């Protein structure tokens, strides 16, 4: 049986774009990308709410081989990230390989043929030798299960499905959630609305954002100097490493988290004038249990007369608004800033995946906990690789993850090509060894300390694990270059 393509990539966000570029460079030209949206960009295609921006310096949020120095700000707005995705897709000839407006519904490994049968929502079946999962986690909105949500008579929308036709000016607006998206959108809409009620369950640590506009002369100097793009990149890489991977995964060794928490408390005191509001905005968990946010206007927004912070539990959504324990709020519009489906049914995996002997990947993870060798492959599921697999991402730049996972995958494909193999499967013992190693490091991670008990973090999956890779970025990079290829079995179908 002849495959339609050697490689099928699911998703055309930055992960899919990065994989496609890596495959082209390694000579694997027979590949396609299947994308649910109508353009490339993934997260930045779907998330278009007011104030949306990258949450790390832009000099780290880009491919190492396609570095830009002309960002308008240190933290680029979402529209520039969309343009960057388009630029990369066009420059590296990725776009012509993408099937847009096509959603993968299931994939099954045909053991006899040694091929993946990938089914899409238009009723088609695509045969591919290798299946690469480049789906992200910040695209599928998570809606809260609040009683009466369907009864609300006003306009509702999730931040990941923003409707520009909705005019919030002079309206009574409610926003549920105070995570990363809410931190960005609240300061943007507060000056325009009549009243803004922020429904908070768990406060977030917010630190001052080292952001600034990049004037033309600065961009010209950086772009004109030989290797002028490396200085800002190195500085931003060090900043990113110090603000999450080091304090989160080495909490007992590197005291950066405690220092940042002192900064956070100082920032709260200096930004919020009302002591009662300040107390409500103060997290009861250590900094690092959840990714902190950086914003220069979020906390001060709660000083406005038209902004109310509501911390009483929501009991019901009604036709007129939101009822909480002890009161009601009449609203014209309701915004859900409730995050995304991450380690949940319907997103891990994002579609039904069947491996050897009819094994179901979702069932495998439910029974054995989330795990994947080097975050990239799962025993029993040959020729299937993930970018954002369990214990792949260490919390630094997502582009580091894309490039290291692409390197891992390409090394496997090149070994198979050199040996004339068409089936690649990770050894179960190698997978078990890696999983055991990841679990053995959790004693130094901040997530499992008593100080994180009240964080309500989406980092925790249904098993009580945090499938983040407890490693520095340097270690992740090294292992992608030097993991033992003999941990895989290579054979002919």
C-alpha positions in Angstrom: 0.0 0.0 0.0 1.4 3.4 -1.0 1.1 6.4 1.4 -0.3 9.6 0.1 2.6 11.4 1.9 5.6 10.4 3.9 4.8 12.7 6.7 1.6 14.4 7.9 1.8 17.3 10.3 -1.3 18.1 12.3 -1.4 21.9 12.9 0.0 24.9 11.2 0.9 27.1 14.1 4.5 27.8 14.9 5.0 24.1 15.8 3.8 22.9 12.5 5.8 25.7 10.7 8.9 24.8 12.6 8.5 21.0 11.8 8.0 21.7 8.1 11.1 23.8 7.9 13.2 21.2 9.7 11.9 18.4 7.4 12.6 20.4 4.3 16.2 21.1 5.5 16.7 17.4 6.1 15.4 16.5 2.7 11.9 15.2 3.7 10.0 17.1 1.1 6.9 14.8 0.8 4.9 16.2 3.7 1.7 18.1 4.3 0.2 20.1 7.1 -3.5 19.9 8.1 -4.9 23.0 9.8 -8.3 23.6 11.3 -8.1 27.4 10.9 -8.1 29.4 7.7 -4.5 30.7 8.1 -1.3 29.8 9.8 -0.4 31.1 13.3 -2.2 28.7 15.7 -2.5 30.5 19.0 -2.0 33.9 17.4 -4.6 33.2 14.7 -7.2 32.3 17.3 -6.4 34.8 20.1 -7.2 38.4 19.0 -8.6 40.0 22.0 -7.7 43.6 22.9 -4.2 43.8 24.5 -3.1 40.3 23.4 0.7 40.2 23.4 3.5 37.7 23.9 4.3 37.0 27.6 8.1 36.8 27.2 10.5 39.2 25.4 10.0 39.0 21.6 13.7 38.3 21.1 13.2 34.9 22.7 9.8 34.3 21.1 11.1 33.6 17.6 13.0 30.9 15.7 16.8 30.9 16.2 17.3 30.8 12.5 14.8 33.6 11.7 15.7 36.3 14.2 14.1 39.7 14.0 15.2 43.0 15.4 12.4 45.1 14.2 9.7 44.3 16.8 7.7 47.4 17.7 8.0 46.6 21.4 10.1 44.4 23.6 6.9 42.4 24.1 5.4 42.2 20.7 1.6 42.5 20.2 -0.4 39.6 18.8 -0.8 41.2 15.4 3.0 41.2 14.9 3.2 37.5 15.9 0.5 36.7 13.3 2.6 38.6 10.7 5.7 36.8 11.8 4.0 33.4 11.4 2.9 34.5 7.9 6.4 35.6 7.1 8.0 32.3 8.1 5.3 30.3 6.3 5.9 32.2 3.1 9.7 32.5 3.2 10.2 28.8 3.9 7.6 27.6 1.4 5.3 26.1 4.1 2.0 27.6 3.0 1.6 25.6 -0.2 1.8 22.4 1.9 -1.1 23.3 4.2 -4.7 22.1 3.9 -6.6 24.8 5.6 -10.1 24.5 7.1 -9.6 20.8 7.7 -9.8 19.2 11.1 -8.3 15.8 11.9 -10.9 13.7 13.7 -9.0 10.5 14.2 -5.9 8.6 13.3 -5.2 4.8 13.4 -2.0 2.9 12.8 -2.4 0.2 10.2 0.1 -2.4 11.4 0.1 -4.5 8.2 0.8 -1.6 6.0 2.9 0.3 8.4 0.9 3.5 7.8 -1.3 6.0 9.6 -4.8 6.3 8.4 -5.8 9.9 9.2 -9.4 10.9 8.9 -10.6 14.4 8.6 -13.9 16.2 9.1 -14.6 16.4 5.4 -14.9 12.6 5.3 -11.5 12.1 3.7 -8.8 9.6 4.7 -5.1 10.4 4.2 -2.4 7.7 4.4 0.9 8.8 5.8 4.0 6.9 7.0 4.7 9.3 9.9 2.3 11.3 11.9 3.6 14.4 13.7 1.4 16.1 16.2 2.0 19.8 16.2 -1.3 20.8 17.9 -1.0 23.4 20.6 -2.8 23.9 23.9 -3.8 27.6 23.8 -6.4 27.3 21.1 -9.4 25.3 22.5 -11.4 27.5 24.9 -12.3 26.1 28.2 -15.8 27.1 29.2 -16.7 27.0 32.9 -19.5 24.8 34.0 -21.5 27.5 35.6 -25.3 26.9 35.9 -27.4 29.1 33.7 -24.7 30.1 31.3 -27.0 29.6 28.3 -29.7 31.9 29.9 -27.7 35.1 29.7 -29.5 37.6 27.4 -26.5 39.7 26.7 -23.5 39.1 24.5 -21.0 36.5 25.6 -17.6 35.6 24.2 -14.4 33.8 25.2 -11.1 35.6 24.8 -9.9 32.9 22.4 -12.9 33.6 20.1 -13.1 37.4 20.3 -15.8 39.0 18.3 -14.7 42.5 17.1 -18.3 43.3 16.1 -19.3 43.6 19.8 -19.1 47.2 21.0 -18.3 47.3 24.8 -18.3 51.1 25.0 -20.5 52.4 27.8 -21.7 48.9 28.6 -21.8 47.0 31.9 -19.2 44.3 31.3 -18.3 41.3 33.4 -15.2 39.2 32.9 -14.7 35.8 34.6 -11.1 34.9 35.3 -7.9 36.6 36.3 -5.3 34.5 34.4 -2.9 35.6 31.7 -5.5 36.6 29.1 -7.5 38.6 31.7 -4.4 40.5 32.8 -4.0 41.8 29.3 -7.6 42.5 28.4 -8.8 44.2 31.6 -6.6 47.3 31.4 -7.5 47.6 27.7 -11.3 47.7 28.0 -11.7 49.4 31.5 -11.4 53.0 30.2 -14.2 52.5 27.6 -16.9 50.6 29.5 -19.4 52.0 31.9 -18.7 49.5 34.5 -16.4 46.4 34.7 -16.9 43.6 37.2 -14.0 41.2 37.5 -14.9 37.8 38.9 -11.8 36.4 40.5 -11.4 32.9 41.9 -7.6 32.8 42.4 -5.4 35.9 42.2 -2.4 35.9 40.0 1.1 37.1 40.7 1.7 40.2 38.6 5.2 41.7 38.2 6.3 44.9 36.5 6.8 44.3 32.8 10.2 45.3 31.3 8.5 46.4 28.2 9.1 49.5 26.0 8.5 50.7 22.5 11.4 49.9 20.2 12.2 53.3 18.5 13.2 53.1 14.8 16.8 54.2 15.6 17.2 51.3 18.0 15.8 48.8 15.5 18.1 50.3 12.8 21.2 49.9 15.0 20.4 46.3 16.0 19.6 45.4 12.4 22.7 47.1 11.0 25.3 45.7 13.4 27.0 42.4 12.6 25.3 39.9 15.0 23.4 42.8 16.4 20.4 40.5 17.0 22.3 38.2 19.4 22.8 40.5 22.3 19.1 41.1 22.9 18.4 37.4 22.3 20.9 36.3 24.9 19.7 38.8 27.4 16.1 37.8 26.9 16.9 34.1 27.0 18.5 34.6 30.4 15.5 36.6 31.7 13.1 33.9 30.6 15.1 31.2 32.2 15.3 33.2 35.5 11.6 33.9 35.6 10.2 30.4 35.2 12.3 27.3 34.6 14.9 28.0 37.3 12.5 29.0 40.2 9.9 26.4 39.2 12.1 23.4 38.7 14.9 24.2 41.1 13.0 25.9 43.8 15.0 24.4 46.6 18.3 25.3 45.0 17.8 28.6 43.3 16.1 31.3 45.5 14.8 33.3 42.6 11.2 32.6 43.4 11.4 34.1 46.9 13.1 37.3 45.5 10.5 37.6 42.8 7.7 37.2 45.4 9.1 40.1 47.4 9.1 42.2 44.2 5.5 41.1 43.6 4.4 42.2 47.1 6.2 45.5 46.7 4.5 46.1 43.4 1.1 45.4 44.8 1.6 47.9 47.6 2.7 50.6 45.1 0.0 50.0 42.5 -3.2 49.4 44.5 -4.4 52.1 46.8 -7.3 50.3 48.6 -6.0 47.9 51.3 -9.0 45.6 51.0 -8.7 45.3 47.2 -4.9 44.8 47.6 -5.5 42.0 50.0 -7.9 40.3 47.5 -5.3 40.6 44.8 -2.6 39.0 46.9 -2.1 35.3 46.0 -2.1 32.8 48.9 0.4 30.6 47.1 4.1 31.0 46.3 5.3 32.7 43.1 6.1 30.0 40.6 3.2 27.6 41.3 1.6 29.2 38.3 3.3 31.2 35.6 3.4 34.8 36.8 2.1 37.6 34.6 3.9 40.8 33.7 1.9 43.9 33.1 2.4 47.6 34.0 -1.3 48.6 34.1 -3.2 45.6 35.4 -3.0 46.1 39.1 -3.5 49.9 38.9 -6.7 49.3 36.9 -8.4 48.3 40.1 -8.0 51.9 41.4 -10.6 53.0 38.8 -14.1 54.0 40.1 -15.8 51.9 37.3 -13.9 48.6 38.1 -15.1 46.2 40.8 -13.2 43.1 42.0 -15.7 40.4 43.0 -14.3 37.5 44.9 -17.5 35.9 46.2 -18.2 32.5 44.5 -20.4 32.6 41.5 -23.6 30.7 42.1 -25.4 31.1 38.8 -25.5 33.1 35.5 -29.0 34.6 35.0 -30.7 36.3 32.1 -29.7 39.7 33.5 -26.2 38.9 34.7 -24.2 37.0 37.3 -25.3 36.0 40.8 -22.7 35.5 43.5 -23.0 34.4 47.1 -24.7 37.4 48.7 -25.4 39.5 45.6 -26.1 40.0 41.9 -24.5 41.9 39.1 -26.5 43.2 36.2 -24.5 43.0 33.0 -24.8 43.8 29.3 -21.8 41.6 28.1 -20.0 38.7 29.7 -16.4 37.7 28.8 -14.9 34.4 29.6 -11.2 34.6 30.3 -11.2 31.1 31.6 -8.2 29.7 29.8 -7.9 26.6 27.6 -8.2 22.9 27.6 -4.8 21.6 28.4 -4.5 18.2 30.2 -8.1 17.4 29.7 -10.3 15.0 27.7 -10.6 16.2 24.2 -7.3 17.9 24.1 -4.7 15.3 25.3 -4.7 13.8 22.7 -6.6 16.4 20.6 -8.2 13.6 18.5 -8.7 9.9 18.8 -5.4 8.1 18.2 -5.2 4.3 17.9 -1.8 2.4 17.9 -0.8 -1.2 17.9 -3.4 -3.8 18.7 -6.1 -1.1 18.8 -4.5 0.6 21.8 -6.1 4.0 22.5 -3.7 6.8 23.4 -6.2 8.6 25.7 -6.9 5.3 27.5 -3.1 4.6 27.8 -2.5 8.0 29.4 -5.5 7.5 31.8 -4.2 4.2 32.9 -0.5 4.9 33.0 -0.5 8.7 33.6 0.8 11.2 31.0 4.2 10.2 29.8 6.3 10.2 26.6 9.9 9.4 25.9 11.8 12.8 25.9 8.3 14.3 25.5 8.2 13.1 21.9 7.0 9.5 21.5 4.9 6.8 23.2 5.5 3.0 23.2 2.8 1.2 21.2 2.3 4.1 18.9 4.8 3.7 16.1 5.7 6.5 13.7 3.9 9.0 15.9 5.7 12.0 17.4 4.6 15.0 19.4 5.9 18.5 19.8 4.1 19.2 23.1 4.1 15.8 24.6 4.1 15.1 28.4 7.4 16.2 30.0 8.6 18.0 26.8 8.1 21.6 27.7 10.2 23.2 30.6 8.3 26.5 30.6 10.9 28.6 28.8 10.4 29.9 25.2 8.0 27.8 23.2 10.3 28.2 20.3 13.0 26.3 22.2 10.6 23.5 22.5 9.7 23.5 18.8 13.3 23.4 17.7 14.5 20.8 20.2 11.5 18.5 19.4 12.0 19.0 15.7 15.7 18.0 16.1 14.6 14.9 18.0 12.1 13.9 15.3 14.4 14.5 12.4 17.2 12.5 14.0 14.8 9.5 14.1 13.6 10.0 10.6 17.2 10.3 9.3 18.2 7.0 11.0 15.2 5.3 9.5 16.0 6.6 6.0 19.6 5.5 6.3 18.6 2.0 7.4 15.7 1.7 4.9 13.3 1.4 7.8 9.7 2.5 7.6 8.6 1.9 11.2 10.0 3.7 14.3 8.9 2.8 17.8 10.4 3.8 21.1 11.4 1.0 23.4 9.1 0.6 26.4 12.0 0.3 28.8 13.5 3.6 27.5 10.2 5.3 28.0 9.8 3.9 31.5 13.4 5.1 32.3 12.7 8.6 31.1 9.4 8.8 33.0 11.0 7.5 36.2 13.8 10.1 35.8 11.2 13.0 35.4 9.3 11.9 38.5 12.5 11.6 40.5 13.1 15.3 40.1 9.8 16.5 41.4 11.0 16.9 45.0 12.9 20.1 43.9 10.0 21.5 41.8 7.9 24.2 43.5 4.6 22.7 42.3 4.7 19.9 44.9 5.6 22.1 47.8 2.9 23.0 50.4 3.1 26.6 49.3 1.3 25.7 46.1 -1.7 24.1 47.7 -4.1 27.0 46.9 -2.8 27.8 43.4 -5.7 26.1 41.4 -3.2 25.6 38.6 -4.0 24.0 35.3 -0.5 22.6 35.4 -1.8 19.7 37.4 -3.4 16.9 35.4 -6.1 14.5 36.6 -3.4 12.2 38.1 -2.0 15.0 40.3 1.1 15.2 38.1 2.6 18.3 36.5 3.9 17.0 33.1 6.4 19.9 32.7 10.0 18.9 32.0 12.0 19.7 35.1 15.1 20.7 33.2 17.1 23.8 32.2 16.8 24.8 28.6 20.5 23.9 28.1 19.8 20.4 29.2 16.8 20.1 26.9 18.9 21.3 24.0 21.8 18.9 24.8 19.5 15.9 25.1 17.8 16.6 21.8 21.2 16.4 20.1 22.5 13.4 22.1 19.7 11.1 23.2 20.5 7.5 22.3 18.9 6.5 19.0 19.1 2.9 20.1 16.2 3.7 22.4 14.1 3.3 19.3 13.4 0.2 17.2 13.8 0.7 13.5 12.2 -1.9 11.1 10.4 -2.4 7.8 6.7 -2.7 7.7 
